[in-house]
């Protein structure tokens, strides 16, 4: 998954933010949401990607998208 756009800033108490990404399954641009979610006594960032088979909502099990690298451009 390649993230193309995230908000420039978030409210101090924001619990989620939207993103524009390229879905590796099909290669199309889609929108999703990253939410701060309590899971097993931890706070995790969980991807809600309704147009993609990636992420917890589509996998049907405890599946999570984890960032393993980041290249930030202005």
SEKOLSE-546290 format. One record per residue (C-alpha): x, y, z; residue in one letter. Coordinates in steps of 0.1 Angstrom, whole numbers, padded with zeros to 4 digits, always signed. Each point is the difference from the previous one (the first is absolute). Layout:
BEGIN
XYZA/...
***
This chain:
BEGIN
+0000+0000+0000X/+0013+0034-0009X/-0014+0030+0019X/-0003+0030-0023X/-0016+0026+0023X/-0007+0006+0037X/-0011+0032+0018X/+0026+0027+0006X/-0012+0003+0036X/-0023-0017+0024X/-0021+0014+0029X/+0016-0005+0034X/-0024-0028+0010X/-0006-0015-0034X/-0007-0038+0001X/+0001-0005-0038X/+0011+0015-0033X/-0007-0006-0037X/+0025-0011-0026X/+0003-0005-0037X/+0019-0031-0010X/+0008-0023-0029X/-0014-0035+0006X/+0026-0027-0009X/-0029-0023-0009X/-0011+0016-0033X/+0022+0031+0001X/-0028+0025+0003X/-0002+0031+0022X/-0023-0002+0030X/-0009+0018+0032X/+0002-0015+0034X/+0001+0010+0037X/+0027-0007+0026X/-0015-0003+0035X/+0016+0000+0035X/-0015-0032+0014X/+0004-0018+0033X/+0009-0037-0006X/+0011-0023+0027X/+0009+0028+0025X/+0020+0019-0027X/-0008+0029-0022X/+0006-0009-0036X/-0005+0019-0033X/-0024-0022-0020X/-0007+0005-0037X/-0036+0000-0012X/+0003-0005-0037X/-0036-0008-0013X/+0011-0003-0037X/+0029-0024+0007X/+0004-0035+0012X/+0027+0014+0024X/-0008+0008+0036X/-0021-0014+0028X/-0035+0007-0014X/+0006-0020-0032X/+0022-0029+0012X/-0027-0014+0023X/+0027-0008+0027X/+0024+0021+0021X/+0019+0014-0030X/+0018+0033+0003X/+0019+0022-0024X/+0034+0009+0015X/+0024+0027-0014X/+0034-0015-0006X/+0016+0030-0018X/-0007+0036-0007X/+0012+0025-0025X/-0013+0035+0007X/+0000+0026-0027X/-0011+0037+0002X/
***
